[in-house]
Amino acid sequence: MPNWSTFFPRGYEYDYDRDKLHLHRVTIDEAVQCFQNGFAIRRNKSYKNRFKLIGISDEGRRLCIIFQLKRNNVVRIITGWEV
């Protein structure tokens, strides 16, 4: 598991056909902003290969983002919602 205090994603993936971010009225841009604006991360209890990030978008929305960490620090964003 990476050191989250120094973690910087090298890229982002999102599958518009399969993933559910849009169902919660969160844009992919807002989700990416949360990784750049400071965050807290925990392991996802339901899926061992996923994580839960709590962060803030540029607009000030506090969001929960579920993601998977792939090779070379590529983040696959799965879903997210406002908290």
C-alpha positions as CSV (number, residue, x, y, z in Angstrom):
1,M,0.0,0.0,0.0
2,P,1.4,3.4,-0.9
3,N,2.3,6.2,1.5
4,W,-0.8,8.3,1.0
5,S,0.8,11.4,2.4
6,T,3.2,11.5,-0.6
7,F,0.9,9.8,-3.1
8,F,0.6,11.4,-6.5
9,P,-1.5,9.6,-9.3
10,R,0.2,9.3,-12.6
11,G,-3.1,9.0,-14.4
12,Y,-6.8,8.4,-14.1
13,E,-9.1,5.9,-15.7
14,Y,-12.9,5.9,-15.8
15,D,-15.3,3.6,-17.7
16,Y,-18.3,5.7,-18.6
17,D,-20.3,2.6,-19.6
18,R,-19.7,0.6,-16.4
19,D,-19.0,2.9,-13.5
20,K,-21.5,5.0,-11.6
21,L,-20.0,8.4,-10.8
22,H,-22.6,10.2,-12.9
23,L,-25.5,8.6,-11.0
24,H,-24.6,10.6,-8.0
25,R,-24.2,13.9,-9.9
26,V,-20.4,14.0,-9.5
27,T,-18.2,14.8,-12.5
28,I,-15.0,13.1,-13.4
29,D,-13.3,16.5,-13.0
30,E,-14.5,16.8,-9.4
31,A,-13.3,13.3,-8.6
32,V,-9.8,14.1,-9.9
33,Q,-9.8,17.4,-8.0
34,C,-10.2,15.5,-4.8
35,F,-6.9,13.8,-5.3
36,Q,-5.2,17.2,-5.8
37,N,-6.8,19.1,-3.0
38,G,-5.9,17.0,0.0
39,F,-7.7,13.9,1.1
40,A,-8.0,11.0,3.6
41,I,-8.0,7.4,2.3
42,R,-9.2,4.1,3.9
43,R,-9.5,0.6,2.5
44,N,-12.9,-0.2,1.2
45,K,-14.6,-2.7,3.5
46,S,-16.6,-4.4,0.8
47,Y,-13.8,-4.9,-1.8
48,K,-10.2,-5.5,-0.7
49,N,-8.7,-4.1,-3.9
50,R,-10.6,-0.7,-3.6
51,F,-10.1,2.4,-1.5
52,K,-12.4,5.1,-0.2
53,L,-11.2,8.7,-0.5
54,I,-12.8,11.7,1.3
55,G,-11.7,14.9,-0.4
56,I,-12.8,18.4,-1.5
57,S,-13.5,19.5,-5.0
58,D,-12.4,23.0,-6.3
59,E,-16.0,24.1,-5.8
60,G,-15.8,23.1,-2.1
61,R,-18.0,19.9,-2.4
62,R,-16.9,17.3,0.1
63,L,-16.9,14.0,-1.8
64,C,-16.4,10.3,-1.1
65,I,-14.7,8.7,-4.1
66,I,-14.3,4.9,-4.5
67,F,-11.3,3.9,-6.6
68,Q,-9.0,1.1,-7.5
69,L,-5.2,1.6,-7.5
70,K,-3.7,0.1,-10.6
71,R,-0.1,-0.4,-11.8
72,N,2.2,2.7,-11.9
73,N,-0.1,4.7,-9.6
74,V,-2.9,4.9,-12.1
75,V,-6.2,5.5,-10.4
76,R,-9.4,3.9,-11.7
77,I,-12.3,6.0,-10.4
78,I,-15.4,3.8,-9.9
79,T,-18.0,6.0,-8.1
80,G,-18.5,8.9,-5.8
81,W,-21.0,10.9,-3.9
82,E,-21.3,14.0,-1.8
83,V,-20.9,13.6,2.0
